């Protein structure tokens, strides 16, 4: 359950980072523009890193399950 929530939050973080970057373009004051851009890039980077991390965890989990199934089938066949 936690995994699905964290994976969804990573996707939401990516979208939020993009929205911050786009929102920075509508700000008239230069200081706020750079603040929004920095916040958007930081949030986007964190979300992208988390998304990639969870993708790698899922790949390892599937690979381990396949390996365990092969070992179990080999033991049953012997």
C-alpha positions as CSV (number, residue, x, y, z in Angstrom):
1,X,0.0,0.0,0.0
2,X,2.8,2.4,0.9
3,X,4.5,1.7,-2.3
4,X,1.5,2.7,-4.4
5,X,1.0,5.9,-2.5
6,X,4.7,6.8,-2.8
7,X,4.7,6.1,-6.5
8,X,1.6,8.2,-7.0
9,X,3.1,11.0,-4.9
10,X,6.3,11.0,-7.1
11,X,4.1,11.5,-10.2
12,X,2.2,14.3,-8.4
13,X,5.5,15.9,-7.5
14,X,6.7,15.9,-11.1
15,X,3.5,17.6,-12.2
16,X,3.7,20.1,-9.4
17,X,7.2,20.9,-10.3
18,X,6.2,21.6,-13.9
19,X,3.3,23.7,-12.7
20,X,5.7,25.8,-10.6
21,X,8.0,26.3,-13.6
22,X,5.1,27.4,-15.8
23,X,3.7,29.5,-13.0
24,X,7.0,31.3,-12.8
25,X,6.5,32.6,-16.3
26,X,3.4,34.5,-15.3
27,X,5.1,36.4,-12.5
28,X,6.0,40.0,-13.3
29,X,8.6,40.4,-10.5
30,X,12.0,39.1,-11.4
31,X,12.8,37.8,-7.9
32,X,9.6,35.7,-7.7
33,X,10.2,34.4,-11.2
34,X,13.6,33.0,-10.2
35,X,12.1,31.6,-6.9
36,X,9.3,29.8,-8.8
37,X,11.8,28.5,-11.4
38,X,14.2,27.2,-8.7
39,X,11.3,25.6,-6.7
40,X,9.9,24.1,-9.8
41,X,13.2,22.6,-10.9
42,X,14.0,21.2,-7.4
43,X,10.5,19.7,-7.0
44,X,10.7,18.2,-10.5
45,X,14.1,16.7,-9.9
46,X,13.0,15.1,-6.6
47,X,9.8,13.7,-8.2
48,X,11.8,12.3,-11.2
49,X,14.4,10.7,-8.9
50,X,11.6,9.1,-6.7
51,X,9.8,7.9,-9.8
52,X,13.0,6.3,-11.2
53,X,13.8,4.8,-7.8
54,X,10.4,3.1,-7.5
55,X,10.7,1.9,-11.1
56,X,14.0,0.2,-10.2
57,X,12.5,-1.3,-7.1
58,X,9.6,-2.7,-9.1
59,X,12.0,-4.2,-11.6
60,X,14.1,-5.9,-8.9
61,X,11.0,-7.3,-7.3
62,X,9.7,-8.8,-10.5
63,X,13.1,-10.2,-11.3
64,X,13.4,-11.8,-7.9
65,X,9.9,-13.3,-8.2
66,X,10.7,-14.8,-11.5
67,X,14.0,-16.3,-10.2
68,X,12.2,-17.7,-7.1
69,X,9.5,-19.3,-9.4
70,X,12.2,-20.9,-11.5
71,X,14.0,-22.3,-8.5
72,X,10.7,-23.6,-7.1
73,X,9.9,-25.3,-10.4
74,X,13.3,-26.8,-10.6
75,X,13.0,-28.2,-7.1
76,X,9.6,-29.7,-7.8
77,X,10.8,-31.3,-11.0
78,X,13.8,-32.9,-9.3
